[in-house]
């Protein structure tokens, strides 16, 4: 399947498990191989509150691209979120312990 720039930009991006990450904002091309290296995703929804900047998805993380959406691996995004949540919990626990 071919997809042109017009359809790729603003294409919805979600993980295998259906978590919405955002939309394709742009992409980077390797001029030597004339292939896409990575996609820059503008976060939306819940993800927007969790990350401060655009997400970068390498082409190896992409499972499928259709004319409706891009599906990417769960692993990378979920591991980052788990680490952030754990850090927040540890920071909160540390503050509570200091107040006592």
C-alpha positions, -999 to 999 in steps of 0.1 A, spaced: 0 0 0 12 35 -7 2 65 14 10 101 5 21 129 27 -13 144 28 -28 113 44 2 105 66 3 139 83 -24 140 110 -29 102 108 -41 89 142 -15 68 161 -24 42 187 -7 13 205 -15 -24 199 -38 -23 229 -57 7 216 -42 35 237 -44 67 216 -10 84 214 -18 113 191 -13 122 154 16 121 130 30 156 130 59 150 106 86 124 98 123 121 91 137 105 59 171 89 53 181 105 20 206 77 13 180 49 14 150 71 7 131 56 36 113 69 67 135 67 98 111 79 124 77 96 130 71 126 152 38 122 170 20 152 185 4 138 217 -33 141 224 -57 130 252 -42 114 283 -8 112 267 -6 149 263 -6 153 300 21 127 306 47 139 281 60 174 276 72 171 240 64 152 208 69 114 208 94 99 184 84 65 170 111 47 150 99 27 119 108 -5 137 81 2 163 54 5 137 33 -26 133 8 -14 107 -2 17 88 -37 19 72 -55 49 57 -72 54 91 -44 49 117 -9 39 126 -5 11 151 27 9 171 42 -14 197 29 -12 233 61 -18 250 80 14 246 52 38 256 39 17 285 74 12 301 80 49 300 46 56 317 52 29 343 86 45 351 71 80 354 43 68 376 67 49 398 89 80 401 59 101 410 48 77 436 82 75 451 85 113 451 51 116 468 59 90 494 92 108 501 73 141 507 48 125 530 75 108 550 93 141 555 62 159 567 56 134 596 
